[in-house]
């Protein structure tokens, strides 16, 4: 049975589930359609570089650049915790680095390595009025960098 809010709108769980499916299938159009106009993504590792959260425009540029580097991916959600306005997912990303990764993923372009990488993370989605307002992403950046052979 589907979980619905009192006005029969999609639940936060359903909204985030749609987003995860879009991410898994590299459907950036659907991903963007689920973001609020003032959406931000907070890459927690950015704290070390004193980077503020990314705007909706910056986020919209990130995923096409990321997907260009990984033509096939497996984005597997291992666990989900959902509340009225917050959904938390624990996930594992697996992909083979088949294309270049440049800005905004890496400042310096990283040519394809052919390496298959796998790293874990947790994303907290803040959802209001049927749209994702904010993503806070905790990811294993060290493993990503080591597996790609990249430098920061």
Buried (B, 14 or more C-beta within 10 A) or exposed (E): EEEEEEEEEBBBBBBBBBBBBBBBEBBBEBBBEBBBEEBBBBBBBBEEEEEEBBEBEEBBBBBEBBBBBBEEBEBBBEEBEBEEEBBBBBBBBBBBBBBBBBEBBBEEEBEBBEEEBBBBBBBBBBBEEBBBBBBBBBBBBEBBBEBBEBEE
